[in-house]
Structures are given as C-alpha cells and as structure tokens.
C-alpha cells in the first residue's frame, strides 16, 4: 500500500530540453495529510514560460499553478503552512511578495525569503516552495 501519491509526474528532459537531464519528478506529493509542491515559477502547467521580465506576472502564474495543484491533491491555499520564496534580485521582493500576499491573505503561513544567483531557467525571476495540509474530515 503506497504511503504517498504523486501528482502530475514528469521527466526533467521534457521540461528542460536545453539541459542534459533525465530525472523523474512530479508537481506535487501527497504524503498522509501533507502536500508538498514542486517549486512554482514562471512555467505554467503546460510548460510555457509566463511573464518574462515581469516578477509580479511570474508570481501570479506560480500562485495560480499552486492553487490548481493543491486542489488536485485535496487541499487549497487556505491550508498552506510554509512557503519559501526565492528571488534573483532584491528589487523583485516587493512585486513578488505583494502578489503572494494577495493570494495568501488571512492564511498566515510561516515564510522564508531567499535571494539567489539564479534559478533553473535564466528567465525565472522567482520561485515559491509550498507545503500545505489537508484538513481532517469532520
């Protein structure tokens, strides 16, 4: 009996054809009542890059994808417990955090913010990691 469910499995050679990769991963894992999302970026769920040069548009895409994936796993944004936000420039902090704050208004997750030198694709300006819970049935 599996202890977890993998949601939207894929291989990195499909998502990153310009790189020499061959890793089997997935968009989300449901383990017990916890949902772990793959880092959400400017790449939409069909593999298109959204918002090139616009950190707020990339954050909107990331949160829209996160909302869909959490629902597929049996949770939703109101059950987000932890986020980690990666940005490639300190100047992106305000536009990215404003968007994420709008999507998570009233949720109060713990949050970590990190400025990094780069992400998986040069077009990515931000990435967000999300962990959420699935509420117990009444």
N, C-alpha and C positions, 0 to 999 in steps of 0.2 A: 504494500500500500504506500503510495507516494506521500512524502511529508510536505510537499510543496507543489505549486502549479506554476508552470512557466507560460507567460502570456506574450504572444507575438514573437516567437523565436525567429532569429535570422542569423546570417553569417556576415561577418565584417567585410568579406571580399565583395559583397553586394553593396553595402553602404559606403564603402571607401575603395572603389575600384582603382583609384590612383595610388593606393598604398598596397604593399605586398603583405596582405593579412589573410588569415583563414581561421577566424575564431568564431565558435558557436556561442551566441549570447541571446538575450531576449530583452524586450522592452520593460517587462515587469515580472516580479516573482511574488507570489502569494505564499507565505510560509506561516501556517497557523492563521492567526488573525492579524498578521503584519504584512504590509505591502511595501516592497522596495522597488522604486522606479529607476530605470536607467537614467543617466543624466540627460535632461531635456535641453535642447539647444535651438538653433535656427532651422534645424532639419525637421520638416513636418513628418507625419506618419506615412506618407507616400514616398519619402526620400528626397523631396525638393527642399532647397535652401530658401528660407523666407527672410526678408528684411536685411539684405546685405547692406552694411554700412549704417544700420539703424538699431542700436541696442534695445530700444523700447519695443520695436516691432519683433525683434528676436525673442524678447521676454514674453510678449503676448503669445507668440507661437508656442514657446516652451510651456506656458501655463495652460493653453488650450489643449495641447497634447497630453499634459499631465492629467487634466480633468477627464479626458477620454479614457486614458489607461487606468486611472483609479476606478472609474465606473466599471470597466471591464473586469477588474479584479474584485469587485464587490464593495468598494469604498467610495469616498468622494473627498473633495477638497476640504470639507469641514472636519475631516478626521486626520488631517496632516499633523504629525507630531514634530518632525525635524526637517529642516531644509539646510542645504549648504549651497551658497551662491558663489560661483566663480565668475570673475570678470577679468578681461585682459587689459583694462586701463581704469585707473581710479575715476576718471571722468565719466565712466559708464555707470557708476554706482547709483547716482540719483535717478536717471531714467529707468534703469532696471529695477531698482527697489520700489519705485513708485508703481510700476506695473504689477510686480509680485504682491505688493501691499494691497492693491486693489482686489486682486484675486483671492487673497487670504484675509481680507478684512474680518475681524472678530474671531479669527481662528487661534491666534497666539501660539504658533509653533516655536520651538527653540530654533535659533538661526545662527549660522556661521557664515561669514563673508571672507572670501579669499581673492587676492589679486594674483593672477598667474601670468607667465610669459606667453602662453599660447594654449590653444585647445586643439582638438583632433583635426579640424579643418581651419585653414587660415581665415576663412570668412566668419567663423564663430567669434562673437564678441562676449558671449556669456553662456553659462550652463548652470542648471539647477538640479541638484540631487534632492529627492523627496522620499521620506519614509512616512507611511500612514498606517492607521489601524482600521480594522473592520469592526464596527460596533457589534456587541453581542446581541443576539435576537432577544426581544422581550419575552 
